[in-house]
Amino acid sequence: TAAISNLKVEVTGTLTYNKTGIPAASIYIGYSADQGNNWENFTLVQTRADGGFGAVWIPNATGNYLMCAQWEGNSTLHWVNATVNLALTFDSGNIFSVVSNSTISNIAYNSTLQELSFNTNGTTSTTGYVFICIPKTLASDIQTLEIRIDRTPIPFTSESKDDVWLIYCEYAQSEHAFTIQIPFPHVLSPAM
């Protein structure tokens, strides 16, 4: 969400086997604020009939986190977990977030340039992804936004979600510098 007074992280996923959802499974959801040295489970949820699950976490600070959802398995299937990187930054009353399977560093928002930037680092020869949340108060038309990886524009998809735009893109992993240019709002001057 975009307001520091109402910072929340929505965690969703689906537990499947052979493309079929596993219902009534217990999923532990937790976070680490120290690169995985210590973990704190904040909830235990049950999967729905389609294997889907969800929870909301309210962090007490911005920064970099690891988020993990894990299932202990059953008599025929082994333990499984999914871990992602989450970076949160605050500037001028707005919260920006980035979620990725790559490590995220140096997240910053420059309000003078209206530019969000961060670096990613991931295993070469694999596909990386990012989910970026941009407050709607800064970008009324998401199609005017530009995302660049290492100064090269890339395509993205977007979805309206509450008070933010959820932006998604994929890339070939290695070390990358991302910049998201948020267009300045148009100000109309009166005709003379």
Residue pairs with C-beta under 8 A, 6 or more apart in sequence:
1 7
1 8
1 95
1 162
1 163
1 164
2 94
2 95
2 133
2 135
2 136
2 137
2 163
2 164
3 93
3 95
3 163
4 90
4 93
4 95
7 58
7 59
7 62
7 88
7 95
8 56
8 57
8 58
9 56
9 57
9 58
9 59
9 67
9 86
9 88
9 97
10 54
10 55
10 56
11 29
11 54
11 55
11 56
11 57
11 67
11 69
12 52
12 53
12 54
13 27
13 52
13 53
13 54
13 69
13 82
14 21
14 47
14 50
14 51
14 52
14 53
15 21
15 22
15 25
15 27
15 47
15 51
15 53
15 71
15 80
16 22
16 51
17 77
20 51
21 47
21 48
21 49
21 50
21 51
21 52
22 47
22 51
22 71
22 77
23 47
23 48
23 49
23 50
23 51
24 46
24 47
25 46
25 47
25 51
25 71
25 74
26 44
26 45
26 46
26 71
26 72
27 44
27 45
27 46
27 47
27 53
27 69
27 70
27 71
28 41
28 43
28 44
28 69
28 70
28 71
28 72
29 41
29 42
29 43
29 44
29 45
29 55
29 57
29 67
29 68
29 69
30 39
30 40
30 41
30 42
30 67
30 68
30 70
31 39
31 40
31 42
31 57
31 59
31 65
31 66
31 67
31 68
31 86
32 38
32 39
32 40
32 65
32 66
32 68
33 63
33 64
33 65
35 66
36 66
36 83
39 68
42 55
42 57
43 55
43 57
45 53
45 54
45 55
46 53
47 53
53 69
57 67
59 65
59 88
62 88
62 89
62 90
62 95
63 87
63 88
64 85
64 86
64 87
64 88
64 104
64 105
64 107
65 85
65 86
65 87
65 88
66 83
66 84
66 85
66 86
67 83
67 84
67 85
67 86
67 99
68 81
68 82
68 83
69 81
69 82
70 79
70 80
70 81
70 82
71 79
71 80
71 81
72 79
73 79
73 80
84 99
84 100
84 101
85 98
85 99
85 100
85 101
85 102
85 103
85 104
86 97
86 98
86 99
86 104
87 97
87 98
87 104
87 105
87 107
87 118
88 95
88 96
88 97
88 107
89 95
89 96
89 97
89 107
89 108
89 109
90 96
91 109
91 111
92 109
92 111
94 109
94 135
94 137
94 138
95 133
95 135
96 107
96 109
96 116
96 132
96 133
96 134
96 135
97 131
97 132
97 133
98 104
98 107
98 118
98 130
98 131
98 132
98 133
99 130
99 131
100 120
100 122
100 128
100 129
100 130
100 131
101 122
101 128
101 129
101 173
102 120
102 121
102 122
102 128
102 130
102 173
102 176
103 120
103 121
103 122
104 118
104 119
104 120
105 118
105 119
105 120
105 121
106 117
106 118
106 119
107 116
107 117
107 118
108 116
108 117
108 118
109 115
109 116
109 117
110 116
110 117
113 181
114 138
114 181
114 182
114 183
114 184
115 179
115 180
115 181
115 182
116 132
116 134
116 179
116 180
116 182
117 177
117 178
117 179
117 180
118 178
119 175
119 176
119 177
119 178
120 128
120 130
120 171
120 173
120 175
120 176
120 178
121 174
121 175
121 176
122 128
122 173
122 174
123 173
124 172
124 173
124 174
125 172
125 173
126 172
126 173
127 170
127 171
127 172
127 173
128 170
128 171
128 172
128 173
128 176
129 168
129 169
129 170
129 171
130 167
130 168
130 169
130 171
130 178
131 166
131 167
131 168
132 147
132 166
132 167
132 168
132 180
133 161
133 164
133 165
133 166
133 167
134 142
134 145
134 164
134 165
134 167
134 180
134 182
135 163
135 164
135 165
136 160
136 163
136 164
136 165
137 163
138 182
139 145
139 165
139 182
139 183
140 185
141 183
142 158
142 160
142 165
142 167
143 158
144 183
145 156
145 158
145 165
145 167
145 180
145 181
145 182
145 183
146 153
146 180
146 181
147 153
147 154
147 156
147 167
147 169
147 178
147 179
147 180
147 181
148 154
148 178
148 179
148 180
148 181
149 171
149 176
149 177
149 178
150 176
150 177
151 177
151 179
154 169
154 171
155 169
156 167
156 168
156 169
157 167
157 168
157 169
158 165
158 166
158 167
158 168
159 165
159 166
159 168
160 166
167 180
